[in-house]
Amino acid sequence: MRSTLEKIRLTRKPQPSGAKKISPAERFTKVRRYSEYICEPLANEDYVVQPAEYVSPPKWHLAHCTWFFEEFILVPYYKNYRRFHPQYSFLFNSYYESLGSRVMQPDRGNMSRPTVEEIFQYRGYVDEHMAWLLNDFPEEAKPILEIGLNHEQQHQELLYTDIKFILGHNPLFPHYKTDIKETVRREHDHDFAEISEGRYSIGHKKNSFAYDNEGAAHTVLLKPFEIRKSLVTNQEYLQFMQSGGYQRHDYWFSDGWRWVKENHIVSPMYWHFIDGAWYRYALSGLEKVNLEEPVTHVSFYEASAFANWAEMRLPTEFEWEAAADEFQWGQRWEHTNSAYLPYPGYVRPDGAVGEYNGKFMVNTMVLRGASSMTPENHSRKTYRNFFHPSLRWQFTGIRLCKA
């Protein structure tokens, strides 16, 4: 007899995407099933591992996304709703100080209980109640539902990156899926697009969904510049490495140089020098570095050092957005030379929702675009991703700018 977890895995498949408009209930189901689809190749042991503080176990991601719908929608809007478990609000709160105490991020991998099967039961319980509520959904809860769906899509990409970190730091280098592609197209146009001096509108201004940090829309004055139509390739990055890029302090910020020396960094994350050749760990397994593919898993420090070596620079996030229609983007999150700060006119929302973006506007750098692991319909040119400058476990890449 199959276990409850096996039954859930067999019945919860993602639905094929299509152009037709779907109902909120269908969209909710599609998003929720995709998270579980991502986890299908995992063994139970993979769900609990946390090799680094900034990496969360897959089990935690599945539970935390479920907690969001329970905490922000079912508890306030579903009459006589009973929580699945009285302690899950504590276990799976991420960083919402206004919602009380929580398990600290470095300790997420210590939770062998609840079990993986219990987490899938939790998801099923919340999904069932959400399905009932969506039949007559309160109007005032619709903005929270939209945030919840986009929030889960963010965690779907984090699932891919965290799963890769977990498997990629296993000495056996086990593959996740042999047929998964981290690079979806080859970029052959290495020319630069010329962007004229002028005033450009920055930020989200349409009626469709956007996070609060994408507003308020405003105008910036940009001087003329050129931006490359293609991302930096592995071959170019290897030239940087071979010319002493990791040994020359003059290419690096002071903090970046200290990071290189303290952590003995000599290559992008997941690169391994084996029998005289460079290999990289991909979700499809260990493979020789493909020189034509865009480099990935580099930090802001590395991206900036490479740009200095190439006698160019990284674009600001305003330059990137102003020029985004001139090139294809979406294969890698692209480093910019902009600190993550509020736009003019930004107003942080009240309550727990206000903790989603605003309180992180310090000590982080903006990345633009999307990656090959970004879920469908979860990218736009105004999207502002942000990470600490030393982090590189995301699918990050480099686009050069000059003048």
GIGIFEN-V214550 format. One record per residue. N is the residue number from 0. PHI is phi as a letter, one per 40 degrees, with the letter a starting at -180 (999 if undefined). PSI is psi in radians with two decimals (* if undefined). D_CENTER is the distance of its C-alpha to the mean C-alpha in Angstrom with 2 decimals. Layout:
# GIGIFEN-V214550
N_PHI_PSI_D_CENTER + N_PHI_PSI_D_CENTER
This chain:
# GIGIFEN-V214550
0_999_2.33_37.47 + 1_c_2.55_33.69 + 2_c_2.91_31.77 + 3_d_-0.72_29.96 + 4_c_-0.74_26.58 + 5_c_-0.70_27.82 + 6_c_-0.74_29.09 + 7_c_-0.74_25.82 + 8_c_-0.61_24.00 + 9_c_-0.51_26.74 + 10_c_-0.32_26.82 + 11_b_1.41_23.21 + 12_b_2.55_22.19 + 13_c_2.50_19.87 + 14_c_2.53_22.11 + 15_c_2.48_22.33 + 16_c_2.66_20.92 + 17_a_2.98_23.62 + 18_c_-0.35_24.64 + 19_c_2.62_26.67 + 20_c_2.37_25.74 + 21_b_2.76_24.99 + 22_c_2.83_25.94 + 23_d_-0.66_23.71 + 24_c_-0.73_24.74 + 25_c_-0.69_23.86 + 26_c_-0.73_20.43 + 27_d_-0.82_19.85 + 28_c_-0.73_21.09 + 29_c_-0.81_19.04 + 30_c_-0.78_15.67 + 31_c_-0.68_16.95 + 32_c_-0.55_18.35 + 33_c_-0.63_15.33 + 34_d_-0.73_13.65 + 35_c_-0.56_16.95 + 36_c_-0.73_17.23 + 37_d_-0.62_14.19 + 38_c_-0.11_16.14 + 39_d_-0.67_19.49 + 40_c_-0.13_19.88 + 41_c_2.57_19.56 + 42_c_2.77_22.71 + 43_d_-0.62_23.28 + 44_c_-0.49_23.18 + 45_c_-0.40_19.57 + 46_c_-0.31_18.46 + 47_b_-0.25_19.65 + 48_c_2.43_18.81 + 49_b_1.51_17.06 + 50_c_-0.31_17.76 + 51_a_2.74_16.22 + 52_d_-0.66_15.93 + 53_c_0.01_12.22 + 54_b_2.25_11.65 + 55_b_2.53_12.52 + 56_c_2.51_14.82 + 57_d_-0.66_14.00 + 58_d_-0.68_17.00 + 59_c_-0.75_15.69 + 60_d_-0.83_12.55 + 61_c_-0.68_15.15 + 62_c_-0.72_17.51 + 63_c_-0.76_15.46 + 64_c_-0.63_14.38 + 65_c_-0.72_18.09 + 66_d_-0.69_19.22 + 67_d_-0.84_17.67 + 68_c_-0.64_19.91 + 69_c_-0.82_22.80 + 70_c_-0.74_22.74 + 71_c_-0.30_22.16 + 72_b_-0.98_23.94 + 73_c_-0.79_26.27 + 74_c_-0.82_27.81 + 75_c_-0.40_28.77 + 76_b_-0.25_29.54 + 77_c_2.00_30.79 + 78_c_2.27_34.42 + 79_g_0.51_35.43 + 80_c_2.39_32.05 + 81_b_2.19_32.13 + 82_d_2.57_29.06 + 83_c_-0.69_28.31 + 84_a_2.34_28.72 + 85_c_-0.34_29.81 + 86_c_-0.10_27.64 + 87_c_-0.47_24.25 + 88_c_-0.58_23.69 + 89_c_-0.73_24.06 + 90_c_-0.60_22.16 + 91_b_0.20_18.91 + 92_c_2.39_18.66 + 93_c_-1.20_15.69 + 94_a_0.33_16.79 + 95_c_1.67_19.06 + 96_c_-0.61_22.25 + 97_c_-0.22_24.22 + 98_b_0.16_23.92 + 99_h_-2.94_25.56 + 100_c_2.88_25.14 + 101_a_2.90_22.45 + 102_c_2.28_21.71 + 103_c_2.61_20.25 + 104_d_-0.77_16.88 + 105_c_-0.26_18.71 + 106_c_0.08_20.92 + 107_c_-0.54_18.61 + 108_c_-0.12_19.66 + 109_c_-0.11_23.28 + 110_c_1.51_23.39 + 111_c_-0.41_25.17 + 112_b_2.53_26.32 + 113_c_2.73_25.60 + 114_c_2.90_25.51 + 115_d_-0.75_23.01 + 116_c_-0.68_25.64 + 117_c_-0.60_26.00 + 118_c_-0.72_22.30 + 119_c_-0.59_22.69 + 120_c_-0.69_25.89 + 121_d_-0.80_24.17 + 122_c_-0.77_21.74 + 123_c_-0.69_24.85 + 124_c_-0.83_26.79 + 125_c_-0.71_24.33 + 126_c_-0.69_23.77 + 127_c_-0.78_27.55 + 128_c_-0.61_28.15 + 129_c_-0.67_25.52 + 130_c_-0.73_27.28 + 131_c_-0.77_30.53 + 132_c_-0.61_29.30 + 133_c_-0.29_27.75 + 134_c_-0.49_31.30 + 135_a_1.21_32.33 + 136_c_2.31_29.24 + 137_c_2.38_30.08 + 138_d_-0.69_29.41 + 139_c_-0.26_28.26 + 140_c_-0.14_25.42 + 141_c_-0.71_23.86 + 142_c_-0.61_21.57 + 143_c_-0.67_20.25 + 144_c_-0.74_19.80 + 145_c_-0.74_17.74 + 146_c_-0.73_15.43 + 147_c_-0.70_15.38 + 148_c_-0.76_14.46 + 149_c_-0.61_11.57 + 150_c_-0.76_10.54 + 151_c_-0.62_10.83 + 152_c_-0.64_8.87 + 153_d_-0.76_5.74 + 154_c_-0.40_7.05 + 155_c_-0.73_7.89 + 156_c_-0.68_4.85 + 157_c_-0.58_5.04 + 158_d_-0.82_8.57 + 159_d_-0.83_8.62 + 160_c_-0.67_7.48 + 161_c_-0.66_9.77 + 162_c_-0.73_12.38 + 163_c_-0.70_12.57 + 164_c_-0.75_13.15 + 165_c_-0.88_15.70 + 166_c_-0.61_17.51 + 167_c_-0.26_17.30 + 168_b_0.21_19.07 + 169_c_2.23_21.71 + 170_c_-0.27_24.80 + 171_c_-0.17_25.43 + 172_f_0.93_22.24 + 173_c_2.53_22.09 + 174_c_2.70_20.34 + 175_c_-0.99_17.87 + 176_a_2.33_19.22 + 177_c_-0.37_21.71 + 178_b_0.14_21.08 + 179_c_2.47_17.31 + 180_b_2.16_16.55 + 181_c_-0.34_13.80 + 182_b_2.10_15.85 + 183_c_-0.19_17.12 + 184_a_2.69_19.73 + 185_c_2.43_21.83 + 186_b_2.05_22.20 + 187_b_-0.24_25.87 + 188_c_1.74_26.42 + 189_c_0.22_26.18 + 190_c_2.96_28.16 + 191_b_2.42_27.27 + 192_c_2.35_27.23 + 193_c_2.19_29.51 + 194_b_2.18_28.46 + 195_c_2.72_31.45 + 196_c_2.51_32.05 + 197_i_-3.08_31.76 + 198_c_2.32_30.17 + 199_b_2.44_26.82 + 200_c_2.24_25.24 + 201_b_2.43_21.75 + 202_h_2.91_19.58 + 203_c_2.31_19.43 + 204_b_0.12_22.96 + 205_c_3.08_23.11 + 206_c_-0.14_23.68 + 207_c_2.97_20.53 + 208_c_2.47_17.63 + 209_a_2.70_15.63 + 210_c_2.75_14.33 + 211_c_-0.49_17.12 + 212_c_-0.10_15.70 + 213_c_0.00_16.19 + 214_b_2.95_19.89 + 215_c_2.58_22.67 + 216_d_2.42_23.23 + 217_a_2.97_25.48 + 218_b_2.40_27.26 + 219_b_2.66_26.93 + 220_b_2.14_29.49 + 221_b_2.45_28.34 + 222_c_2.84_30.66 + 223_c_2.50_30.84 + 224_a_2.94_28.34 + 225_b_2.47_27.27 + 226_b_2.43_23.81 + 227_c_2.49_23.35 + 228_c_-0.28_22.66 + 229_b_2.78_21.01 + 230_c_2.77_18.45 + 231_c_2.36_19.98 + 232_c_2.90_20.95 + 233_d_-0.65_21.34 + 234_c_-0.77_25.04 + 235_c_-0.71_24.81 + 236_c_-0.63_22.70 + 237_c_-0.63_25.24 + 238_c_-0.69_27.98 + 239_d_-0.79_26.44 + 240_c_-0.81_26.47 + 241_c_-0.38_30.01 + 242_c_0.17_31.35 + 243_g_0.40_30.55 + 244_d_-0.60_27.25 + 245_c_0.01_26.42 + 246_b_-0.19_30.05 + 247_b_1.91_30.70 + 248_c_-0.43_29.95 + 249_c_-0.18_30.71 + 250_c_-0.24_27.44 + 251_b_2.61_25.38 + 252_c_2.73_24.85 + 253_d_-0.80_26.80 + 254_c_-0.69_23.84 + 255_c_-0.72_22.19 + 256_c_-0.70_25.50 + 257_c_-0.71_25.90 + 258_c_-0.75_22.47 + 259_c_-0.83_23.60 + 260_c_-0.73_26.97 + 261_c_-0.54_26.04 + 262_b_0.06_23.44 + 263_f_0.84_25.44 + 264_c_2.24_22.71 + 265_b_-0.02_24.25 + 266_a_2.96_21.56 + 267_c_2.78_17.84 + 268_c_2.49_16.17 + 269_g_0.05_17.47 + 270_c_2.45_20.51 + 271_b_2.30_23.89 + 272_c_1.91_27.36 + 273_b_2.13_29.55 + 274_f_0.76_33.17 + 275_g_0.18_32.98 + 276_b_2.67_29.86 + 277_c_2.27_26.13 + 278_b_2.79_23.95 + 279_b_2.56_20.22 + 280_c_2.19_18.55 + 281_b_2.94_16.52 + 282_d_-0.40_15.51 + 283_c_-0.03_18.94 + 284_h_-3.12_20.66 + 285_c_2.30_22.26 + 286_a_2.76_23.42 + 287_c_2.52_25.04 + 288_c_2.17_22.97 + 289_c_1.96_23.22 + 290_c_-0.40_24.37 + 291_c_-0.26_23.66 + 292_c_2.70_19.93 + 293_c_2.38_17.48 + 294_c_2.58_16.79 + 295_a_2.92_13.37 + 296_g_0.85_12.12 + 297_b_2.55_14.10 + 298_c_2.98_13.91 + 299_c_-0.70_15.06 + 300_d_-0.80_18.41 + 301_c_-0.72_18.71 + 302_c_-0.76_17.73 + 303_c_-0.71_20.30 + 304_c_-0.70_22.87 + 305_c_-0.77_22.62 + 306_c_-0.70_23.18 + 307_c_-0.76_26.16 + 308_c_-0.69_27.54 + 309_c_0.03_27.37 + 310_f_0.69_29.17 + 311_b_-2.70_26.55 + 312_a_2.98_23.66 + 313_c_2.58_20.12 + 314_c_2.68_20.12 + 315_c_2.87_19.68 + 316_c_-0.47_17.14 + 317_c_-0.72_20.29 + 318_c_-0.75_21.56 + 319_d_-0.84_18.39 + 320_c_-0.68_18.51 + 321_c_-0.52_22.28 + 322_b_-0.01_22.19 + 323_d_-0.45_19.29 + 324_c_-0.10_21.96 + 325_c_-0.13_23.62 + 326_a_2.84_21.19 + 327_c_2.32_18.82 + 328_b_2.87_15.13 + 329_h_-0.01_12.11 + 330_c_-0.56_12.25 + 331_a_2.55_10.24 + 332_c_2.26_8.33 + 333_b_2.19_11.71 + 334_c_2.45_13.08 + 335_b_2.92_15.59 + 336_c_0.53_18.52 + 337_b_2.30_17.94 + 338_c_2.60_17.58 + 339_c_1.81_15.54 + 340_b_2.82_18.60 + 341_c_2.55_19.87 + 342_c_2.77_21.38 + 343_d_2.29_25.15 + 344_g_0.00_25.99 + 345_c_2.33_22.79 + 346_b_2.08_23.85 + 347_c_2.22_21.87 + 348_c_2.73_22.43 + 349_c_2.77_24.73 + 350_g_-2.83_24.06 + 351_c_-0.60_21.02 + 352_c_-0.53_18.96 + 353_c_-0.26_19.66 + 354_c_-0.12_17.80 + 355_c_-0.70_14.40 + 356_b_-0.76_13.93 + 357_c_-0.64_17.35 + 358_c_-0.04_17.98 + 359_b_0.18_15.22 + 360_c_1.05_16.92 + 361_a_2.44_18.37 + 362_g_0.39_17.81 + 363_b_2.80_14.39 + 364_b_2.63_13.82 + 365_c_2.39_12.25 + 366_b_2.53_10.11 + 367_b_2.85_10.94 + 368_g_-2.24_10.73 + 369_a_3.05_8.18 + 370_b_3.04_8.07 + 371_c_-0.21_10.43 + 372_b_-0.02_8.12 + 373_c_2.28_6.98 + 374_c_2.73_9.62 + 375_d_2.44_12.92 + 376_g_0.47_13.84 + 377_b_0.56_10.48 + 378_b_2.59_10.80 + 379_a_2.74_13.59 + 380_c_-0.18_14.91 + 381_c_-0.09_15.08 + 382_c_2.30_11.39 + 383_b_1.77_10.80 + 384_c_2.77_7.61 + 385_a_2.40_9.12 + 386_a_2.80_9.58 + 387_c_2.57_12.96 + 388_c_-0.29_14.70 + 389_c_-0.23_15.31 + 390_c_2.49_11.89 + 391_a_0.30_11.07 + 392_c_-0.21_9.55 + 393_c_2.90_6.38 + 394_c_1.34_7.84 + 395_b_2.65_9.50 + 396_a_-3.02_12.93 + 397_b_2.26_16.00 + 398_b_2.28_18.05 + 399_c_2.69_21.43 + 400_b_2.71_23.55 + 401_a_2.91_27.19 + 402_f_*_30.09
